[in-house]
Amino acid sequence: MPTPIKMPALSPTMEEGTLAKWLVKPGDTVNAGDIMAEIETDKATMEFEAVDEGTIASIAVEEGTEGVKVGTVIAMLAEEGEDLDEAAKAAPAGDAPVAEPTEAKEEEKDVVPAKAGTAVGSAQPKATPASAGVTDKDRIIASPLAKRIAEQKGIDLSGVKGSGPNGRIVKADVESATAGAAPAKAEAAAPAPSAPAKPATLGGDLDAPYEAQKLNNVRKVIAKRLTEAKQTIPHIYLTVDVRLDALLDLRKQLNASLEADGVKLSVNDLLIKALARALQRVPACNVSFQGEELFQYSREDISVAVAAPSGLITPIIRDAGRKGLAQISNEMKELAGKARDGKLQPHEFQGGTASLSNLGMFGTKQFDAVINPPQAMILAVGAGEQRPWVIDGALGVATVMSATGSFDHRAIDGADGAQLMEAFQQLVENPMGLVV
C-alpha cells in the first residue's frame, strides 16, 4: 500500500513552510535517513529525512511552493513491488497541497487540512462563520469566494440556491444569480481570507521607484513576534556606561595563552559570560512572565542575536554561567556559522532565558532592543569608544561602552533590573570574575 509523505512539523511553532528544494524525483529509491527535501520553516532551512524505504511514486508539491500546511501530502512513496502509476494516483483527496491561490482553490479554503499525525482524508468542512459561511440565524452555507462576489454584486444569499455539497453556495451559483434589491446580509458575507492590503502610496509620479519583495518565513515570524512584543510587553529601559579597559586587557592575555589551542576570544564571548554571571547574582531577572505564573529559571541560557541572510535569529549558549570562556567561544562560532547558513536545528535556537544583542561592531553607540518573548529581558550593547573618564580622581581617557537592558515590567521590577545592570557593569570592569 502506498505511503503518503506529509509536510512535517520541523519546529514546535511551525504551522506551514516553504518546500524550498526537492533532492529526489519520481522513480528514485530512498532508504530511512536519506535526505529528500529542504524545507524553509519559520526559523531556518532544514533537511527533511525519509522515515521509510521505498520508491518515490509522485511529487505532489513542487519545489518553491510557499505556505504548505503541516500535514499536507507532498509526495507518495511506493513499497517494493507496487505499481508506481497506481501509487501516484493514491494521494488522498482533500489533502491537496497549498499552492499559489487561485479562484478555483479559494472555493475550498474552508476545508480544514488534516493535521500531522491524524488520519488522512478525515478533514470535514468546518461550520463556523469565518470558514464555512454559516450564520446562526439563517443557516446560509456559502464558500468565502461566493460570499465575496455576492457582496460585490449586492446579491442576497438567502435567495440563492446552492449546488455544492449539503446545499452549499459556490461561485457558479452566485454568478448565475440576479442582483436583488437587498444587499447581502452582513452576517452571511464574512470576507474571505485575502492577501494583505498594499501599503498606501502617494501615487503617480510622486512615488519613488521600488521593487516589491516577498517576505520569507523568517521575516514573517520576526514581524509577528516583535509586533506582539511591543504591543503586549510593557518595556522598561535601563542604561549604564561600562569601562572596558580591564576586559580588553584580560582578553589580550587570554588569547595569547590560548593561541596554541586555536581559541580566539571575542569581546562578545566575554559579554555573554558576564550577562550569565550577572543573572546568577540577580536571579530575579532570570524569569519569564507566563500569565498567572512567573517562571524562575535555575540555568542561564543566553540567546545571542545573529544577523543571517534570511533575517535575525538567536542561537543559544545553554548554561552559559557554568561554561568556560573557551567553550563559549567555540560554541558561539559554530552556532553563528550554522545560523548564517540556515542550518540551525530547533534545539539550537528555541528556548533561552535572556538575550544579548551586540551592534557595537557596526559603530552603534547605544540602542534599545525589543524583548524576545517569552523571555523577560534583553541586553543591548553598543560600541566601545574613547571617552573622557574620571580615573583615580583625575580626568582621563577610557574605553567605554553603553549597555541598555530592556525588561518586561510585568515580571521584573525596576530595582531588580538596576541591580542586574550594576552586576553586569561590575563584572565587565573587574573581569577576573569571568574566569573563576
C-alpha positions in Angstrom: 0.0 0.0 0.0 1.5 3.4 -1.0 2.5 5.7 1.9 1.7 9.4 1.8 4.7 11.7 2.7 3.4 14.7 4.6 4.7 18.1 5.3 6.5 17.7 8.6 6.4 20.0 11.7 10.1 20.7 12.0 9.6 23.0 14.9 7.0 23.4 17.7 5.8 26.7 16.2 5.7 25.6 12.6 2.2 25.7 11.0 3.3 26.0 7.4 6.5 26.1 5.4 8.1 26.6 2.0 9.2 23.5 0.2 12.5 25.0 -0.9 14.1 22.2 -2.8 13.4 18.5 -3.7 16.5 16.3 -3.6 14.7 13.3 -5.1 12.4 12.8 -8.1 9.8 10.3 -9.1 11.3 6.9 -9.6 14.1 7.4 -7.1 14.6 4.8 -4.4 15.0 6.1 -0.8 16.0 4.5 2.5 15.2 5.6 6.0 17.5 8.5 6.8 18.0 9.7 3.3 17.6 13.5 2.7 14.6 14.0 0.5 14.0 17.8 0.6 15.0 21.1 2.0 12.1 22.9 3.9 12.1 26.5 4.9 10.5 26.8 8.3 9.6 29.8 10.4 13.2 29.9 11.6 15.6 28.2 9.2 16.0 26.0 6.2 16.1 22.4 7.3 16.7 19.0 5.7 13.8 16.5 5.6 14.7 12.9 6.0 12.9 9.8 4.8 11.5 7.6 7.6 10.6 4.6 5.4 12.2 2.9 2.4 10.6 2.7 -1.0 10.3 4.4 -4.3 9.1 8.0 -4.9 5.9 7.5 -6.9 4.9 11.1 -7.3 5.7 14.6 -6.2 2.5 16.4 -5.1 4.0 19.8 -4.1 6.6 21.4 -6.5 9.7 22.9 -5.0 9.4 26.6 -4.3 5.8 26.3 -3.2 5.1 28.6 -0.2 2.5 28.2 2.6 2.4 24.4 2.6 0.4 23.5 5.7 1.8 20.9 8.1 0.2 17.6 7.4 -0.3 18.2 3.7 0.6 15.3 1.4 3.7 16.4 -0.5 4.7 13.1 -2.2 3.7 9.5 -2.4 6.0 6.6 -1.6 5.5 3.2 -3.1 6.6 0.0 -1.4 8.7 -2.6 -3.2 6.7 -4.3 -6.0 4.0 -1.7 -6.1 3.0 -0.1 -9.4 4.2 3.5 -9.4 1.4 4.8 -11.6 -1.2 3.3 -9.2 0.6 4.6 -6.2 0.8 8.1 -7.7 -3.0 8.1 -8.0 -3.4 7.1 -4.4 -2.9 10.6 -2.9 -6.0 11.2 -0.7 -8.4 13.9 -1.9 -8.8 16.7 0.5 -5.1 16.6 1.4 -4.1 18.6 -1.6 -1.0 20.8 -1.4 -1.3 24.5 -0.7 -0.1 26.3 -3.9 -0.5 29.7 -5.3 -4.0 31.0 -4.5 -6.5 30.8 -7.4 -10.2 31.4 -7.7 -10.9 27.6 -8.1 -8.9 26.8 -4.9 -10.4 29.6 -3.0 -13.6 27.7 -3.1 -12.0 25.0 -0.9 -10.3 27.2 1.7 -12.8 26.4 4.4 -12.0 22.7 4.4 -9.7 22.2 7.4 -6.5 20.4 6.3 -5.5 17.2 8.1 -3.0 17.9 10.9 0.2 15.9 11.2 -0.5 12.6 12.9 -4.2 12.5 12.1 -5.9 10.1 9.7 -5.6 11.2 6.1 -8.8 12.4 4.5 -10.6 12.9 7.8 -11.0 16.7 7.4 -14.5 18.0 7.3 -16.0 21.4 6.3 -15.9 23.5 9.5 -19.2 25.2 10.2 -18.1 28.5 11.6 -18.8 32.0 10.4 -15.2 32.6 9.3 -14.7 29.4 7.4 -17.9 27.7 6.3 -20.1 30.7 5.9 -22.9 29.5 8.3 -24.9 32.1 10.2 -26.6 31.3 13.5 -29.9 32.8 12.3 -30.4 31.8 8.6 -28.0 28.8 8.3 -26.7 30.1 5.0 -23.8 27.9 3.8 -21.5 29.6 1.2 -17.9 29.5 0.2 -15.7 32.5 1.0 -15.4 33.4 -2.7 -19.2 33.1 -3.2 -19.8 35.5 -0.3 -17.3 38.0 -1.6 -18.8 38.0 -5.1 -22.3 38.3 -3.6 -21.2 41.3 -1.5 -19.7 43.0 -4.6 -22.8 42.4 -6.7 -25.3 43.2 -4.0 -26.8 39.7 -4.1 -28.8 38.4 -1.1 -27.5 34.9 -0.5 -30.7 33.9 1.3 -32.4 33.8 -2.1 -29.7 31.8 -3.8 -29.9 28.0 -4.1 -26.6 26.2 -3.6 -25.4 23.5 -5.9 -22.5 22.4 -3.7 -22.3 19.7 -1.1 -25.1 19.9 1.5 -26.6 22.8 -0.5 -23.5 25.0 -0.1 -23.5 28.1 -2.3 -20.5 28.2 -4.6 -19.1 30.7 -7.1 -21.2 29.4 -10.0 -24.4 29.9 -8.1 -23.7 33.5 -7.3 -22.5 34.4 -10.8 -25.8 33.0 -12.3 -27.9 34.8 -9.7 -29.5 38.2 -10.3 -28.7 41.1 -8.0 -31.6 41.7 -5.6 -32.8 44.9 -4.2 -31.5 44.0 -0.8 -27.7 43.9 -0.3 -26.1 40.8 1.1 -26.6 40.4 4.8 -23.6 41.3 6.8 -23.6 38.1 8.9 -23.7 36.0 5.7 -20.9 37.9 4.0 -17.9 37.3 6.1 -14.9 38.3 4.0 -12.8 35.5 2.6 -9.1 35.3 3.6 -7.2 37.5 1.2 -3.8 39.0 0.7 -2.8 41.8 3.0 -3.8 45.2 1.7 -1.0 47.0 -0.1 0.5 49.9 1.8 -0.7 53.4 0.9 1.4 55.2 -1.6 1.3 58.7 -2.9 0.5 57.5 -6.4 1.6 58.6 -9.8 5.0 60.3 -10.3 5.3 61.1 -6.6 6.2 57.5 -5.7 9.9 56.6 -5.6 10.8 53.6 -7.7 10.6 50.4 -5.7 10.6 46.7 -6.1 8.1 44.6 -4.1 9.8 41.6 -2.4 8.0 38.7 -0.8 8.7 38.1 2.8 10.4 34.8 3.7 9.1 32.7 6.5 11.8 34.0 8.9 11.0 37.6 8.2 7.3 36.9 8.7 7.9 35.4 12.1 10.2 38.3 13.1 7.5 40.8 12.2 4.8 38.9 14.0 6.7 38.2 17.2 8.3 41.7 17.6 4.9 43.4 16.9 3.4 41.2 19.6 6.3 42.0 21.9 5.9 45.8 21.6 2.1 45.6 21.8 1.8 43.3 24.8 5.0 43.7 26.9 5.5 46.8 29.0 9.1 47.6 28.4 11.3 49.4 30.8 14.8 50.5 29.7 17.9 50.9 32.0 21.3 52.1 30.6 24.7 52.1 32.2 28.1 53.2 30.9 30.8 50.5 31.3 34.5 50.9 31.2 36.1 48.2 29.0 39.9 48.7 29.5 40.3 45.9 32.1 38.2 43.5 29.9 40.2 44.3 26.8 43.5 43.7 28.7 42.2 40.3 30.0 41.1 39.3 26.6 44.5 40.0 25.2 46.2 37.9 27.8 43.8 35.0 27.5 44.1 35.0 23.7 47.9 34.9 24.0 47.7 31.9 26.3 45.0 30.1 24.2 46.6 30.7 20.8 48.2 27.2 20.8 44.8 25.7 21.3 43.3 27.6 18.3 41.0 29.6 20.5 40.5 33.3 20.0 38.1 35.0 22.3 35.9 37.9 21.1 34.6 40.7 23.3 31.2 39.3 22.7 32.2 35.9 24.2 33.2 37.7 27.4 29.9 39.7 27.4 27.9 36.5 27.1 29.7 35.2 30.2 29.2 38.5 32.0 25.5 38.5 31.4 25.1 34.9 32.5 27.1 35.6 35.7 25.1 38.7 36.4 21.9 36.6 36.1 23.4 34.3 38.7 23.9 37.2 41.0 20.4 38.6 40.4 18.2 35.6 39.8 15.1 37.8 40.0 15.9 38.8 36.4 16.2 35.2 35.1 12.5 34.8 34.8 9.6 34.9 32.3 6.0 36.1 32.7 3.5 33.3 32.0 0.1 34.7 32.6 -0.9 33.7 36.1 2.6 32.3 36.8 6.2 33.5 36.9 8.8 31.0 35.7 12.1 31.2 37.7 15.0 29.6 35.8 17.8 27.9 37.6 20.1 28.0 34.5 21.3 30.8 32.4 20.6 30.1 28.7 21.8 33.1 26.7 20.2 33.7 23.3 22.6 35.7 21.1 21.3 37.7 18.2 23.0 36.8 14.9 22.3 38.6 11.6 21.6 35.8 9.0 20.8 36.4 5.3 17.2 35.3 5.9 16.8 37.6 9.0 17.6 37.8 12.7 18.0 34.6 14.6 19.1 33.8 18.1 21.2 30.7 18.7 21.6 29.8 22.4 24.6 29.2 24.6 23.0 27.0 27.2 24.1 27.0 30.8 26.5 29.9 29.9 27.1 30.8 33.6 28.9 27.5 34.2 30.8 27.2 31.0 34.3 28.4 30.4 35.2 31.2 28.1 36.9 28.9 25.6 33.8 26.6 25.4 31.5 29.6 25.0 33.7 30.9 22.2 33.8 27.6 20.3 30.1 27.1 20.6 29.3 30.6 19.5 31.5 30.3 16.4 29.8 27.1 15.4 26.3 28.3 16.1 26.9 31.6 14.2 28.2 29.8 11.2 25.2 27.4 11.2 22.8 30.4 11.6 24.3 32.2 8.6 24.0 29.0 6.5 20.4 28.4 7.7 21.4 25.0 9.2 20.4 25.6 12.9 18.4 22.7 14.4 15.4 23.6 16.5 17.0 22.8 19.8 19.8 25.3 19.0 17.6 28.3 18.7 14.4 27.5 20.7 14.3 28.5 24.4 16.7 30.7 26.2 16.1 32.7 29.4 17.7 36.0 28.4 19.1 37.6 25.2 22.2 39.6 24.2 22.3 41.8 21.1 25.6 43.5 20.2 25.7 46.1 17.5 29.0 47.6 18.6 30.8 46.2 15.6 28.8 48.5 13.4 29.7 51.6 15.4 26.3 51.9 17.1 26.8 53.8 20.3 23.5 52.8 22.1 20.2 51.3 21.3 17.1 49.9 23.0 16.3 46.2 22.0 12.9 44.6 21.8 12.3 41.8 24.2 12.2 38.3 22.6 9.1 36.7 24.2 8.6 34.7 26.3 11.9 36.0 27.8 11.7 38.9 30.2 14.9 40.8 29.3 17.4 41.5 26.6 20.7 43.3 26.9 21.7 45.7 24.1 25.4 46.7 23.9 27.0 49.4 21.8 30.5 50.2 20.6 33.4 50.7 22.9 34.8 54.2 22.3 37.3 56.6 23.8 35.6 58.9 26.2 36.6 61.4 28.9 36.5 59.4 32.2 37.4 60.2 35.8 40.3 57.8 36.7 41.6 57.9 40.3 40.1 61.3 40.9 41.5 62.9 37.7 40.0 63.4 34.3 41.5 60.9 31.8 40.5 58.9 28.7 39.0 55.4 28.9 37.4 52.9 26.5 33.7 53.0 27.4 30.5 51.3 26.0 26.9 51.9 26.8 24.7 48.9 27.7 20.9 49.1 27.9 18.7 46.4 29.4 15.1 46.1 28.2 13.0 44.5 30.9 9.4 43.1 31.0 8.0 45.2 33.8 5.3 42.6 34.5 8.0 40.2 35.6 10.9 42.4 36.6 10.8 45.5 38.9 12.9 48.5 38.1 15.1 47.9 41.2 15.8 44.3 40.2 16.7 45.4 36.7 19.0 48.1 38.0 20.8 45.5 40.2 21.3 43.3 37.2 22.8 46.2 35.2 25.1 47.1 38.2 26.2 43.4 38.4 27.0 43.3 34.7 28.9 46.6 35.0 31.0 45.3 37.9 31.8 42.0 36.1 33.0 43.8 33.0 35.0 46.3 34.8 36.5 43.6 37.2 36.6 40.7 34.7 38.6 38.2 36.7 35.1 37.1 38.0 34.5 35.7 34.5 37.4 33.2 34.6 36.7 31.6 38.0 
